[in-house]
Amino acid sequence: MGLAFLITTDKLQILSERKVLKQHEYAALLDATSILGNAQEERERLLEDAEAHRQQQLKAGYDEGYEKGEREAATRLYADALANARALAAMKQLMAELVTRTVRELVADLPREAIYAKAFARIETLVEHEPVLTVRIAPQQVADLERVLGTMTDGTRRVRVVPDASLSEEALVVETASGVVEAGIDTQLAALHAALVGNEA
């Protein structure tokens, strides 16, 4: 086995003891070197592709997570808004019940004649051009109503009081040719309650 020499630009260097490569062996070595270089390039390309794919997957995961987070946040916001709306509606309902109960208690202490006088004063503008009024009221309230009407009518309008046993003591129904006005306490309090909770009376 002879010594192999490596000739460089400045000196002759003994490499090691080995046989001298023949032409076909050298060509195979060059091919192997080329294959190794190509493999190295392919490895780097595959690594770059893998990194690009990883980055793409990370971005896709981020985007998906972000969208999911946005959906969850929107769902939470909607649920919170709905809960707040329900709480507000419940509070309005509670306040309306408190106000109407308080008004009912105040009205209960007023003389019946004062309540009827106030009711007729309020509906006067609605019925001022009506020549005939029919007032339906609970039988036990007829005398009180007739006393009030005696002080309020001027003789230009005919008012007929009709006892109606189907009505509660609080009811007062005024009928004209144009329509019906329910002016009783219960009806007015129901309208007040509806206005307070935001419903139409």
C-alpha positions as CSV (number, residue, x, y, z in Angstrom):
1,M,0.0,0.0,0.0
2,G,1.6,3.3,-1.1
3,L,1.3,6.7,0.4
4,A,-1.1,9.2,-1.0
5,F,0.0,12.7,-1.5
6,L,-2.1,15.9,-1.5
7,I,-0.6,18.6,-3.6
8,T,-1.5,22.1,-2.5
9,T,-0.3,25.4,-3.8
10,D,2.5,25.7,-1.2
11,K,3.6,22.3,-0.2
12,L,3.3,18.6,-0.6
13,Q,1.4,16.8,2.2
14,I,1.3,13.2,3.0
15,L,-2.3,12.2,3.8
16,S,-2.2,8.7,5.1
17,E,-1.4,5.2,4.1
18,R,-4.0,4.1,1.6
19,K,-4.3,2.9,-1.9
20,V,-4.4,5.3,-4.8
21,L,-7.9,5.8,-6.2
22,K,-8.5,4.6,-9.7
23,Q,-10.4,6.7,-12.1
24,H,-13.7,4.9,-11.7
25,E,-13.3,5.0,-7.9
26,Y,-12.6,8.7,-8.1
27,A,-15.6,9.3,-10.3
28,A,-17.7,7.3,-7.8
29,L,-16.3,9.5,-5.0
30,L,-17.2,12.6,-6.9
31,D,-20.6,11.2,-7.5
32,A,-20.9,10.4,-3.8
33,T,-19.8,13.9,-2.9
34,S,-22.3,15.3,-5.4
35,I,-25.0,13.1,-4.0
36,L,-24.1,14.1,-0.5
37,G,-24.2,17.8,-1.5
38,N,-27.5,17.3,-3.1
39,A,-28.8,15.5,-0.1
40,Q,-27.6,18.3,2.1
41,E,-29.4,20.8,-0.1
42,E,-32.5,18.7,-0.1
43,R,-32.2,18.4,3.7
44,E,-32.0,22.2,4.0
45,R,-34.9,22.6,1.6
46,L,-37.0,20.1,3.6
47,L,-36.1,21.9,6.8
48,E,-37.1,25.2,5.4
49,D,-40.4,23.7,4.1
50,A,-41.0,22.1,7.5
51,E,-40.4,25.5,9.2
52,A,-42.6,27.3,6.8
53,H,-45.3,24.6,7.3
54,R,-44.9,24.9,11.1
55,Q,-45.2,28.7,10.9
56,Q,-48.2,28.4,8.7
57,Q,-49.8,25.9,11.2
58,L,-49.0,28.3,14.1
59,K,-50.6,31.2,12.3
60,A,-53.6,29.1,11.4
61,G,-53.9,28.0,15.0
62,Y,-53.5,31.5,16.1
63,D,-56.1,32.8,13.7
64,E,-58.5,30.0,14.6
65,G,-57.9,30.6,18.3
66,Y,-58.4,34.4,17.8
67,E,-61.7,33.8,15.9
68,K,-62.8,31.4,18.6
69,G,-61.9,33.9,21.3
70,E,-63.8,36.6,19.4
71,R,-66.9,34.3,19.2
72,E,-66.6,33.4,22.8
73,A,-66.2,37.1,23.8
74,A,-69.2,38.0,21.7
75,T,-71.3,35.2,23.2
76,R,-70.3,36.4,26.7
77,L,-71.1,40.0,25.9
78,Y,-74.5,39.0,24.5
79,A,-75.2,36.9,27.6
80,D,-74.2,39.8,29.8
81,A,-76.3,42.3,27.9
82,L,-79.3,39.9,28.1
83,A,-78.8,39.4,31.8
84,N,-78.6,43.2,32.3
85,A,-81.7,43.7,30.3
86,R,-83.6,41.1,32.3
87,A,-82.3,42.6,35.6
88,L,-83.5,46.0,34.4
89,A,-86.9,44.7,33.4
90,A,-87.2,43.0,36.8
91,M,-86.2,46.2,38.6
92,K,-88.7,48.2,36.5
93,Q,-91.4,45.7,37.3
94,L,-90.6,45.9,41.0
95,M,-90.6,49.7,41.0
96,A,-93.9,49.8,39.1
97,E,-95.5,47.4,41.6
98,L,-94.1,49.5,44.5
99,V,-95.4,52.8,43.0
100,T,-98.9,51.4,42.1
101,R,-99.2,49.9,45.5
102,T,-98.3,53.2,47.2
103,V,-100.7,55.1,45.0
104,R,-103.5,52.6,45.7
105,E,-102.9,53.0,49.5
106,L,-103.0,56.8,49.2
107,V,-106.2,56.6,47.1
108,A,-107.8,54.3,49.7
109,D,-107.6,57.0,52.3
110,L,-109.4,59.6,50.1
111,P,-113.1,60.2,50.3
112,R,-115.0,58.5,47.4
113,E,-116.5,61.8,46.3
114,A,-113.1,63.3,45.9
115,I,-112.0,60.4,43.7
116,Y,-115.1,60.7,41.5
117,A,-114.7,64.5,41.2
118,K,-111.1,64.1,40.1
119,A,-112.0,61.4,37.6
120,F,-114.7,63.5,36.0
121,A,-112.5,66.6,35.9
122,R,-109.9,64.5,34.0
123,I,-112.3,63.1,31.5
124,E,-114.2,66.4,31.0
125,T,-112.1,67.3,28.0
126,L,-112.8,63.9,26.4
127,V,-116.6,64.2,26.7
128,E,-117.2,68.0,26.6
129,H,-119.1,67.8,23.3
130,E,-121.1,64.8,24.2
131,P,-124.8,65.7,25.1
132,V,-125.5,62.4,26.9
133,L,-123.3,60.4,29.2
134,T,-124.1,57.0,30.7
135,V,-122.1,56.2,33.8
136,R,-121.9,52.6,35.0
137,I,-120.8,52.0,38.6
138,A,-121.1,49.5,41.4
139,P,-124.6,49.8,43.1
140,Q,-123.1,50.6,46.5
141,Q,-121.3,53.7,45.0
142,V,-124.3,55.2,43.2
143,A,-125.3,57.7,46.0
144,D,-121.7,59.0,46.3
145,L,-121.5,59.5,42.5
146,E,-124.8,61.3,42.3
147,R,-123.8,63.7,45.0
148,V,-120.6,64.6,43.0
149,L,-122.5,64.9,39.7
150,G,-125.0,67.2,41.4
151,T,-122.2,69.7,42.1
152,M,-120.5,69.4,38.7
153,T,-123.2,69.4,36.1
154,D,-124.7,72.6,34.8
155,G,-127.8,71.2,33.3
156,T,-126.6,71.3,29.7
157,R,-125.7,67.7,29.6
158,R,-127.8,64.7,30.5
159,V,-126.0,62.2,32.8
160,R,-127.6,58.8,33.5
161,V,-126.1,56.7,36.3
162,V,-126.6,53.0,35.8
163,P,-125.9,50.6,38.7
164,D,-123.9,47.6,37.4
165,A,-123.4,44.7,39.9
166,S,-120.7,43.2,37.6
167,L,-118.3,46.1,38.4
168,S,-116.0,46.3,41.3
169,E,-116.3,49.1,43.9
170,E,-113.3,50.8,42.2
171,A,-114.7,50.8,38.7
172,L,-116.1,53.8,36.9
173,V,-117.2,53.4,33.2
174,V,-118.4,56.4,31.2
175,E,-120.2,55.6,27.9
176,T,-120.9,58.2,25.2
177,A,-122.0,58.0,21.6
178,S,-118.3,58.3,20.6
179,G,-117.0,55.5,22.8
180,V,-116.2,54.2,26.3
181,V,-113.9,55.7,28.9
182,E,-112.8,53.5,31.8
183,A,-111.9,55.9,34.6
184,G,-111.9,53.6,37.6
185,I,-109.0,53.3,40.0
186,D,-108.0,49.8,38.9
187,T,-107.9,50.8,35.2
188,Q,-105.9,54.0,35.9
189,L,-103.4,52.1,38.1
190,A,-103.0,49.4,35.5
191,A,-102.2,52.1,32.9
192,L,-99.7,53.7,35.3
193,H,-98.1,50.3,35.9
194,A,-97.8,49.6,32.2
195,A,-96.3,53.1,31.6
196,L,-93.7,52.5,34.3
197,V,-92.6,49.1,33.0
198,G,-92.5,50.4,29.4
199,N,-95.5,48.6,28.0
200,E,-98.4,50.1,26.3
201,A,-101.5,50.5,28.5
